[in-house]
Amino acid sequence: MVGLGDWQLHRYHERSAINARIDAGSSGPAVPITRVLPAPGGAHGQVGPPPSNTREWTRIQVTGHYDPAHEHLARGRSVNGQVGFEVLTPLMLDDGSAVLVDRGWLPPPTTGGALDKPQVPAAPTGQVTVVGPLHRPESGADRPVDGMVRRVSPATLSLPYPVYGGYVTLDHQTPPADARFTAIPSEHENAWQNAGYVVNWWAFAILTLFGYGYLARREAHGDATGERPVEVPA
């Protein structure tokens, strides 16, 4: 029980650190992506290293032009309790590399099912500047099927140019993003839940220790009636 409490305390500190990075990324100045990640090099389709845990949620700014020909949808994504799609569009940079941009969330068509593709607003043409937090690729990423994925990971999209290993969720765009998009919220980790588990496990450990002592004393001195335990002859 003490060990489980220690593990939950570690998770509390881990989640608190993530929340601190989210807060810093939402309020701090945007920096060029090259200050956070090395540029991907090599042949077409090469994917750069993902951001470290300490670099995730850094607010970055990138300028380039969108490549709608290699746009994908992430299905089954929830925003404000509703399931829909996130639109993933590569942003081509001047050096020939690209950054995957999550342009925002769209609901499914009102006349179809949850897996029917929505009408995606066209990406703006010409030069675009995107500002938003940087993310690590999601675990359990899948290969695209009919232009859709379940998890977001640049490495699974097989893009025909070098691409950064992290992706950006769009907070601000110049020119402005289409109003039909819903911005992806930066959801904080529930660190206080882990703090509560710490208290629970350590309280159980203390109660178990005192309970054992109480039962041992009762066994040695008899119960409240003053009767000694009956000794069975060997």
PyMOL commands that set and color helices and strands:
alter all, ss='L'
color gray80, all
select helices_A, chain A and resi 2-27+33-35+68-70+154-156+191-221
alter helices_A, ss='H'
color red, helices_A
select strands_A, chain A and resi 31-32+59-66+72-79+82-92+98-106+128-135+148-149+163-169+172-174
alter strands_A, ss='S'
color yellow, strands_A
deselect
rebuild
show_as cartoon
